[in-house]
Amino acid sequence: MILESGNVGVLRSRLEDVIVNHAIGYRLETLAEAGLIDAVIVDTEDGFSQLGMMRTCLSTDLGLQDRNLARWALDGFPEKLERNIASLSDWNRARDPEVTLVTIPSERQGSLLRGAILAPYDGSACYTHFATPEHDRPHHDFMYNVTYEAIAYAYRVWNARRIGITHLSRSKYAGKYHRDVTTCQIEAMVHFCGEHRGMESFTFLDDSVGNVPLKLVKEFNERTDIGAHRPIRISELEFWGLTFVDLDISKAS
């Protein structure tokens, strides 16, 4: 255990209890080496961002080539899709109107992670179809279903049981974590664990203070009206050894 006891909680679901960790300022490789996560769900904000900080680690661990920045610049920053995390995240962030998970399995023997999922977030082009004016309130169905289906894929296909996930809002880069986004993520976790056995832990991956997942976990544990998951239609396309998962999320509030 490398996290302080105050950053560890227990989420109670209909079937079994699951550990919830809150890792603030930890490097991805540190958490993976300690065995706290075996798969990661990360928003596609690249550059000076969480994905930007993780990209080299993910590429090395999963066995992907990283983007050749010099070549990319010399070629005039082409928009063609390449099989690397930087290109895939750029493509997914601009994808519109489809809501798509890009799932990247490990291709390297001895890797610490089973895979990574590039997830849409409120900075994605597709989110403009869901956002209320000026993004002042997160769209529940978008945040919930992106989280639920990413967890479901990692669990079903990769047998992942210790999943790390980032906050799916760009507001975090201004030091503001939207409570409703985290609430949707926890709701998805509660519903998933209420239907599937064997999940060991979820770890919220944050670079700064302000997110309050463990407080929200306690609130969920006290609720009796947690509702139930409503399945959505999904479609999968395999290409380059990756799987692109399109989510059919209703745009109605």
NUGU-681391 format. One record per residue (C-alpha): residue number from 1; y, x, z. Coordinates in steps of 0.25 Angstrom, whole numbers, plus 5000, padded with zeros to 4 digits. Example, Ala and Ser with C-alpha at 12.3 -4.5 7.8 and 13.67 -1.06 7.14 Angstrom:
<rs>
[r 1,[4982,5049,5031]]
[r 2,[4996,5055,5029]]
</rs>
This chain:
<rs>
[r 1,[5000,5000,5000]]
[r 2,[5013,5006,4996]]
[r 3,[5022,4994,4998]]
[r 4,[5029,4991,5011]]
[r 5,[5023,4979,5019]]
[r 6,[5036,4971,5017]]
[r 7,[5033,4971,5002]]
[r 8,[5020,4965,5002]]
[r 9,[5017,4950,5004]]
[r 10,[5005,4940,5002]]
[r 11,[5006,4929,4991]]
[r 12,[4997,4917,4995]]
[r 13,[4991,4909,4984]]
[r 14,[4981,4898,4983]]
[r 15,[4969,4907,4981]]
[r 16,[4973,4920,4988]]
[r 17,[4984,4929,4994]]
[r 18,[4990,4940,4985]]
[r 19,[4998,4952,4989]]
[r 20,[5012,4953,4984]]
[r 21,[5019,4966,4984]]
[r 22,[5034,4969,4982]]
[r 23,[5036,4983,4976]]
[r 24,[5051,4987,4976]]
[r 25,[5054,5000,4969]]
[r 26,[5040,5005,4967]]
[r 27,[5035,5012,4954]]
[r 28,[5025,5005,4946]]
[r 29,[5015,5017,4947]]
[r 30,[5016,5018,4962]]
[r 31,[5012,5003,4963]]
[r 32,[5001,5005,4953]]
[r 33,[4996,5017,4959]]
[r 34,[4995,5011,4973]]
[r 35,[4987,4999,4967]]
[r 36,[4997,4989,4970]]
[r 37,[4998,4984,4955]]
[r 38,[4988,4984,4944]]
[r 39,[4997,4977,4933]]
[r 40,[5012,4975,4932]]
[r 41,[5020,4963,4926]]
[r 42,[5034,4968,4922]]
[r 43,[5046,4962,4915]]
[r 44,[5050,4968,4902]]
[r 45,[5064,4973,4906]]
[r 46,[5063,4987,4901]]
[r 47,[5073,4999,4902]]
[r 48,[5078,5001,4916]]
[r 49,[5069,4991,4922]]
[r 50,[5056,4989,4930]]
[r 51,[5048,4990,4917]]
[r 52,[5056,5002,4912]]
[r 53,[5052,5009,4925]]
[r 54,[5038,5005,4924]]
[r 55,[5036,5008,4909]]
[r 56,[5031,5022,4909]]
[r 57,[5022,5019,4920]]
[r 58,[5016,5007,4913]]
[r 59,[5015,5014,4900]]
[r 60,[5007,5026,4906]]
[r 61,[4998,5018,4915]]
[r 62,[4995,5007,4905]]
[r 63,[4993,5018,4894]]
[r 64,[5004,5014,4884]]
[r 65,[5014,5023,4877]]
[r 66,[5028,5021,4881]]
[r 67,[5039,5019,4871]]
[r 68,[5044,5032,4864]]
[r 69,[5059,5030,4867]]
[r 70,[5063,5041,4858]]
[r 71,[5055,5036,4846]]
[r 72,[5060,5022,4850]]
[r 73,[5075,5026,4850]]
[r 74,[5073,5034,4837]]
[r 75,[5067,5022,4830]]
[r 76,[5079,5014,4834]]
[r 77,[5073,5006,4846]]
[r 78,[5064,4998,4837]]
[r 79,[5060,4984,4842]]
[r 80,[5045,4985,4837]]
[r 81,[5035,4982,4847]]
[r 82,[5027,4994,4852]]
[r 83,[5016,4996,4862]]
[r 84,[5023,5001,4874]]
[r 85,[5029,4995,4886]]
[r 86,[5044,4997,4882]]
[r 87,[5042,4990,4868]]
[r 88,[5033,4979,4874]]
[r 89,[5043,4976,4885]]
[r 90,[5055,4976,4874]]
[r 91,[5047,4966,4865]]
[r 92,[5043,4957,4877]]
[r 93,[5057,4956,4882]]
[r 94,[5063,4952,4869]]
[r 95,[5051,4942,4866]]
[r 96,[5057,4928,4863]]
[r 97,[5053,4917,4866]]
[r 98,[5039,4921,4870]]
[r 99,[5036,4924,4884]]
[r 100,[5026,4936,4883]]
[r 101,[5019,4945,4893]]
[r 102,[5015,4958,4887]]
[r 103,[5002,4963,4894]]
[r 104,[4999,4978,4894]]
[r 105,[4985,4982,4899]]
[r 106,[4982,4996,4904]]
[r 107,[4976,5005,4893]]
[r 108,[4974,5017,4902]]
[r 109,[4962,5020,4910]]
[r 110,[4966,5022,4924]]
[r 111,[4979,5015,4923]]
[r 112,[4985,5009,4936]]
[r 113,[4989,4996,4930]]
[r 114,[4980,4986,4922]]
[r 115,[4992,4982,4914]]
[r 116,[5007,4978,4913]]
[r 117,[5013,4965,4908]]
[r 118,[5027,4965,4902]]
[r 119,[5033,4951,4906]]
[r 120,[5045,4943,4901]]
[r 121,[5056,4941,4911]]
[r 122,[5070,4935,4912]]
[r 123,[5075,4946,4903]]
[r 124,[5066,4943,4892]]
[r 125,[5071,4936,4879]]
[r 126,[5061,4925,4881]]
[r 127,[5067,4921,4895]]
[r 128,[5079,4916,4889]]
[r 129,[5072,4903,4885]]
[r 130,[5068,4901,4900]]
[r 131,[5081,4906,4907]]
[r 132,[5091,4897,4914]]
[r 133,[5105,4900,4910]]
[r 134,[5108,4915,4913]]
[r 135,[5094,4917,4919]]
[r 136,[5099,4912,4932]]
[r 137,[5086,4906,4936]]
[r 138,[5072,4911,4932]]
[r 139,[5064,4902,4924]]
[r 140,[5052,4899,4933]]
[r 141,[5041,4897,4922]]
[r 142,[5045,4910,4915]]
[r 143,[5044,4919,4927]]
[r 144,[5032,4912,4933]]
[r 145,[5023,4911,4920]]
[r 146,[5027,4926,4916]]
[r 147,[5022,4930,4930]]
[r 148,[5010,4921,4930]]
[r 149,[5005,4925,4916]]
[r 150,[5007,4940,4918]]
[r 151,[4999,4940,4931]]
[r 152,[4988,4931,4925]]
[r 153,[4987,4941,4913]]
[r 154,[4986,4953,4922]]
[r 155,[4976,4946,4931]]
[r 156,[4967,4941,4920]]
[r 157,[4967,4952,4910]]
[r 158,[4969,4964,4918]]
[r 159,[4963,4960,4931]]
[r 160,[4976,4964,4938]]
[r 161,[4977,4960,4952]]
[r 162,[4989,4968,4957]]
[r 163,[5001,4964,4949]]
[r 164,[5015,4970,4949]]
[r 165,[5026,4961,4943]]
[r 166,[5041,4963,4941]]
[r 167,[5052,4953,4943]]
[r 168,[5054,4946,4930]]
[r 169,[5069,4945,4931]]
[r 170,[5079,4955,4925]]
[r 171,[5088,4952,4937]]
[r 172,[5081,4962,4946]]
[r 173,[5088,4973,4938]]
[r 174,[5100,4968,4944]]
[r 175,[5094,4968,4958]]
[r 176,[5092,4953,4958]]
[r 177,[5078,4947,4959]]
[r 178,[5077,4933,4955]]
[r 179,[5069,4925,4966]]
[r 180,[5065,4915,4957]]
[r 181,[5058,4925,4947]]
[r 182,[5050,4931,4959]]
[r 183,[5046,4917,4964]]
[r 184,[5041,4914,4950]]
[r 185,[5033,4926,4950]]
[r 186,[5027,4923,4964]]
[r 187,[5024,4909,4960]]
[r 188,[5016,4914,4948]]
[r 189,[5008,4924,4957]]
[r 190,[5005,4913,4967]]
[r 191,[5000,4904,4956]]
[r 192,[4992,4915,4950]]
[r 193,[4985,4919,4963]]
[r 194,[4982,4904,4966]]
[r 195,[4973,4904,4954]]
[r 196,[4968,4918,4953]]
[r 197,[4961,4926,4963]]
[r 198,[4961,4941,4965]]
[r 199,[4976,4945,4963]]
[r 200,[4979,4956,4973]]
[r 201,[4994,4958,4973]]
[r 202,[5007,4956,4965]]
[r 203,[5018,4966,4966]]
[r 204,[5032,4963,4963]]
[r 205,[5039,4975,4957]]
[r 206,[5053,4977,4960]]
[r 207,[5063,4989,4958]]
[r 208,[5073,4984,4968]]
[r 209,[5074,4974,4980]]
[r 210,[5078,4960,4979]]
[r 211,[5065,4953,4974]]
[r 212,[5058,4945,4986]]
[r 213,[5044,4942,4981]]
[r 214,[5038,4943,4995]]
[r 215,[5048,4933,5001]]
[r 216,[5044,4924,4989]]
[r 217,[5029,4926,4991]]
[r 218,[5031,4921,5006]]
[r 219,[5038,4909,5001]]
[r 220,[5027,4906,4991]]
[r 221,[5017,4908,5002]]
[r 222,[5024,4897,5010]]
[r 223,[5025,4887,4999]]
[r 224,[5015,4876,4996]]
[r 225,[5020,4871,4983]]
[r 226,[5017,4883,4974]]
[r 227,[5012,4875,4962]]
[r 228,[5002,4880,4952]]
[r 229,[5002,4888,4939]]
[r 230,[5004,4880,4926]]
[r 231,[4998,4888,4915]]
[r 232,[5006,4891,4902]]
[r 233,[5001,4894,4888]]
[r 234,[4999,4909,4885]]
[r 235,[4995,4917,4873]]
[r 236,[4991,4931,4872]]
[r 237,[4992,4941,4860]]
[r 238,[4985,4954,4861]]
[r 239,[4991,4966,4854]]
[r 240,[4991,4981,4855]]
[r 241,[4981,4979,4867]]
[r 242,[4992,4971,4874]]
[r 243,[4993,4956,4877]]
[r 244,[5005,4948,4874]]
[r 245,[5005,4935,4882]]
[r 246,[5014,4924,4878]]
[r 247,[5018,4913,4889]]
[r 248,[5021,4899,4885]]
[r 249,[5031,4896,4896]]
[r 250,[5038,4883,4895]]
[r 251,[5053,4884,4894]]
[r 252,[5055,4872,4903]]
[r 253,[5060,4874,4917]]
</rs>
